[in-house]
Amino acid sequence: MENNIFYKLASVIDERKNASPESSYTAKLLHAGVEKISKKVIEEAFEACLAAHNGDTAHLTNEICDLFYHALVLGASRGVTIDAVAAELTRRFGTSGIDEKASRKQQ
């Protein structure tokens, strides 16, 4: 799976944790902290929804990429790895979304 673009991106994000904020946008976000990264995730989610509403698939594709990137940065800032995300998606795969949500409410 290491050739998967999500793994490659997560690897670069992880490398930037110790980089100078002046050296990359990712390092700058990571140094700014969870509040700043969270605001970017919210902003990108909103922009993706607007693009979807407007029916512009090229713009929507770009906004989804931005959203995925910022979500990965947010996870990395709190120690959530791409492997953990993949494992959770794998666990959920094949389970009805209704059933999965109900099981979370019972926990």
Backbone as ProteinMPNN parsed JSONL, in Angstrom:
{"seq_chain_A": "MENNIFYKLASVIDERKNASPESSYTAKLLHAGVEKISKKVIEEAFEACLAAHNGDTAHLTNEICDLFYHALVLGASRGVTIDAVAAELTRRFGTSGIDEKASRKQQ", "coords_chain_A": {"N_chain_A": [[0.811, -1.206, 0.0], [2.141, 1.142, 0.236], [2.661, 2.51, -2.095], [0.386, 3.806, -2.662], [-1.249, 6.897, -3.135], [-2.321, 8.239, -0.922], [-0.9, 7.181, 1.205], [1.646, 8.028, 0.486], [1.313, 10.81, 0.659], [0.663, 11.05, 3.396], [3.074, 10.214, 4.477], [4.822, 12.275, 3.692], [3.639, 14.396, 5.086], [4.109, 13.515, 7.703], [6.909, 13.649, 7.729], [7.24, 16.387, 7.698], [6.64, 17.255, 10.215], [8.754, 17.92, 11.886], [9.957, 19.937, 10.57], [10.946, 23.295, 9.697], [8.635, 25.971, 10.079], [8.836, 27.864, 8.096], [9.669, 26.475, 5.94], [7.757, 24.901, 4.633], [4.277, 24.681, 3.688], [2.83, 22.687, 4.983], [4.397, 22.195, 7.291], [4.109, 24.685, 8.459], [1.33, 24.706, 9.028], [1.225, 22.521, 10.848], [2.801, 23.492, 12.929], [1.233, 25.628, 13.69], [-0.92, 24.505, 14.953], [-3.762, 22.6, 16.293], [-6.168, 24.105, 16.338], [-5.93, 25.971, 14.189], [-5.537, 24.174, 12.049], [-7.938, 22.768, 12.18], [-9.764, 24.767, 11.501], [-9.062, 25.087, 8.829], [-9.829, 22.575, 7.811], [-12.596, 22.732, 8.151], [-13.136, 24.934, 6.485], [-12.331, 23.883, 3.979], [-14.115, 21.743, 3.727], [-16.532, 23.112, 3.546], [-16.084, 24.523, 1.155], [-15.912, 22.365, -0.609], [-18.526, 21.411, -0.462], [-19.913, 23.614, -1.534], [-18.9, 23.594, -4.165], [-19.926, 21.14, -5.021], [-22.65, 21.665, -4.871], [-22.835, 23.609, -6.841], [-22.337, 22.124, -9.053], [-19.937, 21.821, -10.365], [-17.714, 19.687, -11.345], [-14.911, 19.502, -11.694], [-13.943, 21.523, -10.036], [-14.996, 20.577, -7.633], [-13.542, 18.193, -7.374], [-10.955, 19.225, -6.921], [-11.408, 20.556, -4.489], [-12.106, 18.424, -2.821], [-9.668, 17.091, -2.771], [-8.158, 19.045, -1.384], [-9.548, 18.953, 1.046], [-9.106, 16.27, 1.891], [-6.295, 16.36, 2.182], [-5.985, 18.346, 4.248], [-7.417, 17.07, 6.294], [-5.782, 14.85, 6.726], [-3.508, 16.174, 7.68], [-4.566, 17.231, 10.041], [-5.133, 14.851, 11.439], [-2.504, 13.831, 11.654], [-1.425, 15.756, 13.316], [-2.383, 15.017, 15.731], [-1.46, 12.501, 16.092], [-2.757, 10.497, 14.686], [-2.526, 7.995, 12.448], [-2.196, 7.18, 8.927], [-2.412, 4.483, 8.608], [-4.022, 3.785, 10.793], [-6.403, 5.044, 10.092], [-6.971, 3.703, 7.683], [-7.272, 1.103, 8.698], [-9.546, 1.427, 10.29], [-11.46, 2.157, 8.366], [-11.425, -0.207, 6.897], [-12.402, -1.982, 8.831], [-15.004, -1.022, 9.022], [-15.974, -1.45, 6.482], [-18.371, -2.928, 4.405], [-20.276, -3.0, 6.302], [-23.444, -1.874, 7.114], [-24.123, 1.572, 6.972], [-26.059, 2.597, 8.657], [-26.233, 0.606, 10.633], [-23.604, 0.728, 11.595], [-23.431, 3.336, 12.675], [-25.341, 3.085, 14.683], [-24.087, 1.237, 16.348], [-22.03, 2.771, 17.379], [-23.388, 4.568, 18.981], [-24.182, 2.941, 21.04], [-21.881, 2.462, 22.38]], "CA_chain_A": [[0.0, 0.0, 0.0], [2.997, 2.322, 0.334], [2.626, 3.228, -3.36], [-0.873, 4.524, -2.676], [-1.008, 8.329, -2.982], [-2.662, 8.662, 0.433], [0.247, 6.814, 2.043], [2.747, 8.936, 0.136], [1.002, 12.114, 1.239], [0.789, 10.933, 4.85], [4.506, 10.125, 4.767], [5.375, 13.636, 3.569], [3.113, 15.165, 6.222], [4.848, 13.068, 8.88], [8.27, 14.201, 7.626], [7.207, 17.836, 7.909], [6.381, 17.557, 11.628], [9.945, 18.501, 12.512], [10.525, 20.944, 9.674], [10.718, 24.697, 10.027], [7.402, 26.501, 9.486], [9.171, 28.653, 6.907], [10.102, 25.588, 4.867], [6.64, 24.326, 3.885], [2.93, 24.974, 4.165], [2.464, 21.627, 5.923], [5.094, 22.483, 8.549], [3.474, 25.883, 9.011], [0.07, 24.272, 9.632], [1.491, 21.682, 12.015], [3.297, 24.361, 14.003], [0.142, 26.512, 14.106], [-1.718, 23.751, 15.907], [-5.041, 21.97, 15.985], [-7.22, 25.094, 16.066], [-5.733, 26.475, 12.825], [-5.776, 23.076, 11.11], [-9.383, 22.496, 12.213], [-10.416, 25.812, 10.708], [-8.816, 24.773, 7.419], [-10.672, 21.425, 7.461], [-13.959, 23.255, 8.027], [-13.147, 25.766, 5.278], [-12.266, 23.027, 2.787], [-15.371, 20.99, 3.649], [-17.521, 24.064, 3.05], [-15.791, 24.78, -0.254], [-16.285, 21.16, -1.349], [-19.988, 21.393, -0.539], [-20.308, 24.641, -2.504], [-18.573, 23.099, -5.51], [-20.899, 20.089, -5.341], [-23.929, 22.34, -5.087], [-22.737, 24.333, -8.109], [-22.245, 21.157, -10.132], [-18.634, 21.927, -11.037], [-16.995, 18.493, -10.897], [-13.468, 19.762, -11.62], [-13.725, 22.286, -8.803], [-15.275, 19.657, -6.525], [-12.385, 17.299, -7.258], [-9.881, 19.988, -6.274], [-11.762, 20.825, -3.089], [-12.002, 17.154, -2.088], [-8.222, 16.898, -2.537], [-7.782, 19.954, -0.293], [-10.151, 18.44, 2.273], [-8.355, 15.084, 2.299], [-4.977, 16.802, 2.652], [-6.09, 19.0, 5.56], [-7.832, 16.057, 7.269], [-4.582, 14.077, 7.057], [-2.666, 17.027, 8.528], [-5.215, 17.266, 11.358], [-4.867, 13.561, 12.077], [-1.076, 13.756, 11.991], [-1.146, 16.65, 14.449], [-2.819, 14.323, 16.945], [-0.909, 11.149, 16.126], [-3.589, 9.536, 13.964], [-1.784, 7.598, 11.253], [-2.963, 6.708, 7.777], [-2.695, 3.067, 8.875], [-5.165, 3.722, 11.705], [-7.582, 5.414, 9.306], [-7.234, 2.589, 6.77], [-7.772, -0.022, 9.495], [-10.926, 1.715, 10.7], [-12.301, 2.034, 7.168], [-11.502, -1.64, 6.595], [-13.309, -2.559, 9.819], [-16.364, -0.59, 8.718], [-16.365, -1.819, 5.121], [-19.326, -4.028, 4.332], [-21.268, -2.828, 7.356], [-24.406, -0.814, 6.813], [-23.869, 2.832, 7.673], [-27.06, 2.711, 9.72], [-25.801, -0.299, 11.707], [-22.343, 1.206, 12.16], [-23.745, 4.49, 13.524], [-26.062, 2.583, 15.863], [-23.13, 0.589, 17.249], [-21.265, 3.832, 18.057], [-24.259, 5.153, 19.999], [-24.255, 2.01, 22.161], [-20.574, 2.443, 23.076]], "C_chain_A": [[0.851, 1.265, 0.0], [3.036, 3.122, -0.967], [1.336, 4.029, -3.523], [-0.611, 6.003, -2.385], [-1.342, 8.826, -1.578], [-1.523, 8.332, 1.407], [1.438, 7.714, 1.752], [2.527, 10.303, 0.762], [1.16, 12.088, 2.755], [2.256, 10.873, 5.267], [5.162, 11.501, 4.698], [4.907, 14.496, 4.733], [3.884, 14.805, 7.486], [6.277, 13.626, 8.885], [8.311, 15.683, 7.975], [6.951, 18.226, 9.363], [7.56, 18.27, 12.286], [10.607, 19.573, 11.653], [10.199, 22.349, 10.172], [9.427, 25.167, 9.367], [7.649, 27.334, 8.224], [9.478, 27.763, 5.7], [8.96, 24.997, 4.045], [5.308, 24.72, 4.52], [2.497, 23.941, 5.209], [3.11, 21.875, 7.279], [4.466, 23.692, 9.24], [2.15, 25.526, 9.694], [0.302, 23.477, 10.912], [1.988, 22.505, 13.199], [2.206, 25.296, 14.524], [-0.815, 25.817, 15.076], [-3.104, 23.347, 15.433], [-6.118, 22.996, 15.636], [-7.122, 25.61, 14.629], [-6.035, 25.384, 11.798], [-7.27, 22.765, 11.045], [-10.156, 23.525, 11.393], [-10.233, 25.558, 9.217], [-9.672, 23.587, 6.97], [-12.109, 21.896, 7.244], [-14.097, 24.08, 6.746], [-13.182, 24.905, 4.015], [-13.53, 22.195, 2.629], [-16.482, 21.878, 3.087], [-17.329, 24.321, 1.561], [-16.14, 23.568, -1.129], [-17.8, 21.086, -1.509], [-20.506, 22.436, -1.525], [-20.054, 24.176, -3.93], [-19.562, 22.02, -5.946], [-22.253, 20.705, -5.668], [-23.952, 23.044, -6.445], [-22.587, 23.408, -9.311], [-20.945, 21.185, -10.911], [-17.747, 20.777, -10.575], [-15.483, 18.7, -10.822], [-13.136, 20.525, -10.351], [-13.959, 21.4, -7.578], [-14.101, 18.701, -6.305], [-11.238, 17.997, -6.542], [-10.166, 20.225, -4.796], [-11.715, 19.557, -2.244], [-10.535, 16.837, -1.802], [-7.742, 17.781, -1.39], [-8.309, 19.446, 1.047], [-9.403, 17.218, 2.782], [-6.999, 15.476, 2.881], [-5.079, 17.4, 4.058], [-6.552, 18.026, 6.643], [-6.643, 15.191, 7.676], [-3.634, 14.874, 7.942], [-3.252, 17.083, 9.942], [-4.955, 15.965, 12.111], [-3.423, 13.447, 12.522], [-0.746, 14.626, 13.192], [-1.522, 16.024, 15.78], [-2.379, 12.868, 16.989], [-1.77, 10.089, 15.475], [-2.893, 9.234, 12.643], [-2.726, 7.187, 10.126], [-3.291, 5.226, 7.943], [-3.896, 2.912, 9.793], [-6.464, 4.045, 10.966], [-7.964, 4.272, 8.363], [-7.807, 1.388, 7.521], [-9.223, 0.207, 9.911], [-11.877, 1.638, 9.51], [-12.479, 0.572, 6.764], [-12.476, -2.329, 7.545], [-14.756, -2.246, 9.476], [-16.874, -1.101, 7.373], [-17.289, -3.026, 5.138], [-20.379, -3.986, 5.416], [-22.183, -1.68, 6.953], [-24.058, 0.431, 7.614], [-24.828, 3.04, 8.825], [-26.654, 1.846, 10.906], [-24.535, 0.206, 12.383], [-22.593, 2.388, 13.087], [-24.458, 4.041, 14.799], [-25.105, 1.943, 16.846], [-22.294, 1.624, 17.991], [-22.084, 4.462, 19.159], [-24.316, 4.275, 21.241], [-22.961, 2.004, 22.971], [-20.537, 3.525, 24.029]], "O_chain_A": [[0.325, 2.357, -0.216], [3.405, 4.297, -0.951], [1.225, 4.845, -4.437], [0.164, 6.327, -1.486], [-0.696, 9.755, -1.093], [-1.225, 9.108, 2.314], [2.155, 8.116, 2.668], [3.449, 10.886, 1.33], [1.733, 13.011, 3.333], [2.632, 11.425, 6.301], [5.972, 11.847, 5.558], [5.697, 15.247, 5.306], [4.269, 15.687, 8.254], [6.785, 14.026, 9.932], [9.314, 16.173, 8.493], [7.037, 19.405, 9.709], [7.369, 19.127, 13.149], [11.692, 20.056, 11.978], [9.283, 22.544, 10.97], [9.149, 24.807, 8.223], [6.758, 27.482, 7.388], [9.538, 28.246, 4.569], [9.16, 24.629, 2.887], [5.225, 25.042, 5.706], [1.868, 24.291, 6.207], [2.443, 21.776, 8.309], [4.315, 23.71, 10.461], [1.877, 25.985, 10.803], [-0.339, 23.726, 11.933], [1.626, 22.233, 14.343], [2.253, 25.711, 15.682], [-1.441, 26.465, 15.915], [-3.548, 23.699, 14.34], [-6.904, 22.767, 14.717], [-8.132, 25.676, 13.928], [-6.708, 25.636, 10.798], [-7.805, 22.524, 9.962], [-11.095, 23.179, 10.676], [-11.151, 25.789, 8.43], [-10.189, 23.596, 5.853], [-12.758, 21.508, 6.273], [-15.074, 23.931, 6.011], [-13.961, 25.164, 3.097], [-13.975, 21.963, 1.505], [-17.273, 21.44, 2.253], [-18.295, 24.337, 0.797], [-16.608, 23.727, -2.256], [-18.297, 20.734, -2.579], [-21.445, 22.164, -2.274], [-20.904, 24.348, -4.804], [-19.985, 21.989, -7.102], [-22.913, 20.309, -6.629], [-24.984, 23.066, -7.116], [-22.695, 23.849, -10.455], [-20.865, 20.629, -12.006], [-17.099, 20.873, -9.533], [-14.836, 18.118, -9.953], [-12.161, 20.212, -9.668], [-13.209, 21.466, -6.605], [-13.717, 18.439, -5.165], [-10.617, 17.418, -5.651], [-9.275, 20.108, -3.955], [-11.327, 19.605, -1.077], [-10.199, 16.368, -0.714], [-7.003, 17.32, -0.52], [-7.608, 19.498, 2.058], [-9.097, 17.13, 3.971], [-6.603, 14.986, 3.939], [-4.338, 17.001, 4.957], [-6.126, 18.14, 7.792], [-6.51, 14.835, 8.847], [-3.023, 14.318, 8.855], [-2.516, 16.993, 10.925], [-4.596, 15.985, 13.289], [-3.147, 13.014, 13.641], [0.117, 14.276, 13.998], [-1.039, 16.444, 16.832], [-2.857, 12.091, 17.815], [-1.544, 8.897, 15.685], [-2.697, 10.128, 11.819], [-3.898, 6.887, 10.351], [-4.33, 4.764, 7.471], [-4.709, 2.007, 9.599], [-7.491, 3.404, 11.186], [-9.137, 3.917, 8.255], [-8.726, 0.73, 7.032], [-10.032, -0.72, 9.884], [-12.981, 1.109, 9.634], [-13.561, 0.167, 6.338], [-13.279, -3.161, 7.122], [-15.632, -3.098, 9.619], [-18.084, -1.175, 7.157], [-17.016, -4.022, 5.808], [-21.274, -4.83, 5.455], [-21.717, -0.635, 6.501], [-23.735, 0.345, 8.799], [-24.454, 3.597, 9.857], [-26.72, 2.29, 12.052], [-24.404, 0.124, 13.605], [-22.026, 2.442, 14.178], [-24.194, 4.573, 15.878], [-25.28, 2.085, 18.056], [-21.887, 1.379, 19.126], [-21.528, 4.857, 20.184], [-24.476, 4.772, 22.356], [-22.956, 1.582, 24.127], [-19.537, 3.701, 24.725]]}, "name": "protein", "num_of_chains": 1, "seq": "MENNIFYKLASVIDERKNASPESSYTAKLLHAGVEKISKKVIEEAFEACLAAHNGDTAHLTNEICDLFYHALVLGASRGVTIDAVAAELTRRFGTSGIDEKASRKQQ"}
